[in-house]
Amino acid sequence: MPVGETGRNVMDRFISLHQVRAELEKIYELEPAVMGGGGPASYVQVKGTALRIGFITPISQHFCATCNRVRLTADGTLYLCLGQEHKVEFRP
């Protein structure tokens, strides 16, 4: 997720969902999956298993209208929204 300093210049390291999915489909047979929670992820399931993979695509497919999440970074900052600078610093 492109938050804080780690999210700067994210396009330099961007890999599209289509590329990731294509690589996974070389190895696994994926099928649509339903997962509760109403969050921003879209899910697939590895056919014949209980393994589900959730994709969150904040750059290529915006989900702000349906987002119900907050993000806690490794440096102790809680971001209330990826599109805004609203945050709570827990470390200080």
Stockholm file with secondary structure:
# STOCKHOLM 1.0

chainA/1-92         MPVGETGRNVMDRFISLHQVRAELEKIYELEPAVMGGGGPASYVQVKGTALRIGFITPISQHFCATCNRVRLTADGTLYLCLGQEHKVEFRP
#=GR chainA/1-92 SS CCCGGGGTTGGGSCCCHHHHHHHHHHHSCEEEECCSSCCSCEEEEETTSSCEEEECCTTTSCCGGGCCCCEECTTSEEESCTTSCCEEECCC
#=GC SS_cons        CCCGGGGTTGGGSCCCHHHHHHHHHHHSCEEEECCSSCCSCEEEEETTSSCEEEECCTTTSCCGGGCCCCEECTTSEEESCTTSCCEEECCC
//
